[in-house]
Amino acid sequence: MSHSRADVLLVWVLRALAGLAGVIVLVIAAFVARESLPALRDIGVMRFVSDGSWHPAAEAARGSYNLVPMLVGTLLATLGAVVLATPLGILSAVFCQFYAPRLLAGAYRNVIGLLAGIPSVVYGFWGLVVLVPLIRLIGPPGASLLAGVLILTIMIVPTVALTAEAALRSVPEAYLRGAAALGLSRPATIVGVALPAARSGLYTGTLLGAARAIGETMAILMVCGNVVEMPTSLFDPVRTLTANIALEMAYAMGDHRSALFVSGLVLLGFVVALVFWAEHMGRDRAHA
């Protein structure tokens, strides 16, 4: 009886903590939306996509508030990082789960976990002193969209790899034994059985990596050049929405400050969309 009461108490504690987490998220979203309202009211939504540039001033009538170049830079950097990090993360998970000896697999997991815990400013500093000069040799100025894509790729590979390995580890052993009984080779078993069975977790890991990439600030601020312009090549400098907030929030006032909250609201919307997409895909795969 005591065990039953303890279980009920634990369930209610977990429910309370989950509810608290949800309330905190809603409070943050409501605060960002409230702080964005002055800009949305005084400047108008259309000016954030139709103004000639981003040159905010104390009054909306004298400023320019075009977010499109920074939004495009954010999405391109995120998309490029996801395209590169997804196969790298999944292949590393396949190596750990199906090919590596146990000791090597354990050491590799520890290294991946260590990479996931390194502060983003350390990645940014490494990118600034190593990656940017290398890119400058190919196409000046070096601080560019390409640098941002590469540094984000390095940062999100651990997220994708750890999630993918957890998904592959959860594939029922009976599936793998059945494939072996049918005479399938190891590569055929991985491609035809393990990866399809784990695809829900693989999609989730990819979307979690994308959510981290789209919200990254310090590393991307240090290597991308921070020029508000529409990129025409991988070697052009760009400024992302997160970098713009970090650079300008300290001195922003009035509609300028509120416009930065609009940037935060846009980022929040993208992250929420990614989370719901991951949930939707996971639910669909579970019913498939």
Order of alpha helices (4+ residues) and beta strands (2+ residues): alpha-alpha-beta-beta-alpha-alpha-alpha-alpha-alpha-alpha-alpha-alpha-alpha-alpha-alpha
